[in-house]
Amino acid sequence: MSKMLSNRHYIVLQLTCLLSICLAHDLCAQEKDSCLAGVYITQDDFVNNRMSHKIDTKADGFKLDFSFPADLLMLKIVKPEGTVKFAPGTIYGYAECGKIFRYFQGGKELNAQEDYYEIEEAVPGLVIYSSEFVSGDEIFYSIDLTADVHRLTLNNLERDFEDKPAFISEAKKLKKSPDGLATRDENGFRVVKVFPKDLTKTGVR
């Protein structure tokens, strides 16, 4: 691993790899007969996998819910003794039954709108998301777990990965397929499979 990686980047790398393994093998649920849920209050909680307000949503009286339709992004942790509400922007993300979601406040020119984004796949240097509420079937990405979320478009990839011409060349080929850059097969998203994996060349940004 490059000596240029900071401690923070190393932590991001570790969690990114962990998330990829969890999502691929459904290992995030800690007990066979439970469905754990909770929130990540801060960015540091998220990258260090420190969940707060943990509940088992299979247990009677416990659930993670949203205030739809009155306030779409208002998350609620419901327990028999009461309900705790989290307005959009007051938490960095949440987890439910092995799925991990990240809040993003929205970017310039509606490149990605305010929403919770589910991590679909993650490798060092590229995280793929789907939109939980706002953007339908569109696919998004970021370069790590703390960077801005962008729509998965060729223009965006060319801007963020201009130093990776081989990857951009493969992305251009994918764009010509029926599902474009969102093409996936039984092994996952093709854009992840063609992303360079050599950390001495890609780093974690």
Beta strands, then each sheet from edge to edge (+ up, - down):
strand 1: 36-40
strand 2: 52-56
strand 3: 63-67
strand 4: 71-79
strand 5: 82-86
strand 6: 93-96
strand 7: 99-104
strand 8: 115-123
strand 9: 126-131
strand 10: 139-142
strand 11: 150-151
strand 12: 184-185
strand 13: 188-189
sheet 1: 2+ 1- 6+ 7- 8+ 9- 10+ 11-
sheet 2: 3+ 4- 5+
sheet 3: 12+ 13-
end
